[in-house]
Amino acid sequence: MQENEKRDGKTGKIHNNKHHIIPTSRGGPKNGWNKRSVNKEKHAALHTLFANLLPEEMILIIELSWTDKKGLLKEEILSHDQIRAWYHLFGTNQTSKAAMIIRGDWDLSQDEKEEWEEWKLKRKKKIVDFVKKTKRMEERR
């Protein structure tokens, strides 16, 4: 294993510190534009807080569930590990700053978002074509 890689304790798979903005488990491509080289500790902290959420979902959960009336983090609803991860990532209890950091460091650029939309359309077309082909095969029986 290389220095920037680690083995997952559950699956045994080797992981490096490349973060997929759109997780492959959620249909994201393995393409270069969907990956970021990230600090190992920050990467772990991000997944401790947000698991496999998309950046816009991270921001929504912060705004709708984790923010009090003063715009501060509701620490009482998070676990000790999540609170530690929060401060490691964001350094403040101001949730608006956390959202800015997510948009700046953990989200796709506008060009990458356009590529993602194109990729989804191509993927959808492949699925539709497969379904049509399957239906034609069934009709031949």
Order of alpha helices (4+ residues) and beta strands (2+ residues): beta-beta-beta-beta-alpha-alpha-alpha-alpha-alpha
